[in-house]
């Protein structure tokens, strides 16, 4: 996927931030942190994960659906994205 390699550093930064948030959650659980702090960290992880998904999906849509000249390929790509979104939301 060319769009991932074009934005590799930005995507890797997001993944590293997400990993840091997961590590912080683990430390909070091991340290018996306050419930609200743990829930807040879990919410931050969800937001970071969704942000990563939105970035990757947006890049994919622009590169493989919108920019595709062949209508049959574009339709197939759109269907694949639809199936992915169903799995993600389901």
C-alpha positions as CSV (number, residue, x, y, z in Angstrom):
1,X,0.0,0.0,0.0
2,X,1.8,3.1,-1.2
3,X,-0.2,5.5,1.0
4,X,1.1,3.7,4.2
5,X,4.7,4.0,3.1
6,X,4.1,7.7,2.2
7,X,2.8,8.4,5.7
8,X,4.9,5.8,7.5
9,X,6.4,8.1,10.1
10,X,3.1,9.7,11.0
11,X,1.4,6.3,11.4
12,X,4.3,4.8,13.4
13,X,4.1,7.9,15.7
14,X,0.4,7.1,16.3
15,X,1.2,3.4,17.0
16,X,4.0,4.3,19.4
17,X,1.7,6.7,21.2
18,X,-0.9,4.0,21.5
19,X,1.7,1.5,22.8
20,X,2.6,4.1,25.4
21,X,-1.0,4.5,26.5
22,X,-1.3,0.7,26.7
23,X,1.8,0.5,28.9
24,X,0.5,3.3,31.1
25,X,-2.8,1.4,31.5
26,X,-0.9,-1.8,32.5
27,X,1.1,0.2,35.1
28,X,-2.1,1.7,36.4
29,X,-3.6,-1.7,36.8
30,X,-0.5,-3.2,38.4
31,X,-0.3,-0.2,40.8
32,X,-3.9,-0.5,41.7
33,X,-4.7,3.0,40.5
34,X,-8.0,4.7,41.1
35,X,-10.9,3.3,39.0
36,X,-11.6,6.6,37.3
37,X,-7.9,6.9,36.3
38,X,-8.0,3.4,34.8
39,X,-11.2,4.2,32.9
40,X,-9.8,7.5,31.6
41,X,-6.7,5.7,30.3
42,X,-8.9,3.1,28.6
43,X,-11.0,5.8,27.0
44,X,-7.8,7.5,25.8
45,X,-6.6,4.2,24.3
46,X,-9.9,3.8,22.4
47,X,-9.6,7.3,21.1
48,X,-6.1,6.8,19.9
49,X,-7.0,3.5,18.2
50,X,-9.9,5.1,16.5
51,X,-7.7,8.0,15.4
52,X,-5.3,5.6,13.8
53,X,-8.1,3.7,12.1
54,X,-9.5,7.0,10.7
55,X,-6.2,8.0,9.4
56,X,-5.5,4.7,7.7
57,X,-9.0,4.4,6.3
58,X,-9.0,7.9,5.0
59,X,-5.7,7.4,3.2
60,X,-6.9,4.1,1.8
61,X,-10.2,5.7,0.5
62,X,-8.3,8.5,-1.2
63,X,-5.7,6.3,-2.8
64,X,-7.7,3.1,-3.7
65,X,-11.3,4.3,-4.1
66,X,-11.6,7.9,-5.0
67,X,-8.5,8.1,-7.2
68,X,-9.3,4.8,-9.0
69,X,-10.2,5.5,-12.6
70,X,-11.6,2.0,-13.4
71,X,-15.2,1.9,-12.2
72,X,-15.3,-1.8,-11.6
73,X,-12.1,-1.7,-9.5
74,X,-13.4,1.3,-7.6
75,X,-16.7,-0.5,-6.9
76,X,-14.7,-3.6,-5.7
77,X,-12.5,-1.4,-3.5
78,X,-15.5,0.4,-2.0
79,X,-17.2,-3.0,-1.2
80,X,-14.0,-4.1,0.6
81,X,-14.0,-0.9,2.6
82,X,-17.6,-1.4,3.5
83,X,-16.9,-5.0,4.7
84,X,-14.0,-3.7,6.8
85,X,-16.2,-1.0,8.4
86,X,-18.8,-3.6,9.2
87,X,-16.2,-5.7,11.0
88,X,-14.8,-2.7,12.7
89,X,-18.1,-1.5,14.0
90,X,-19.7,-4.9,14.6
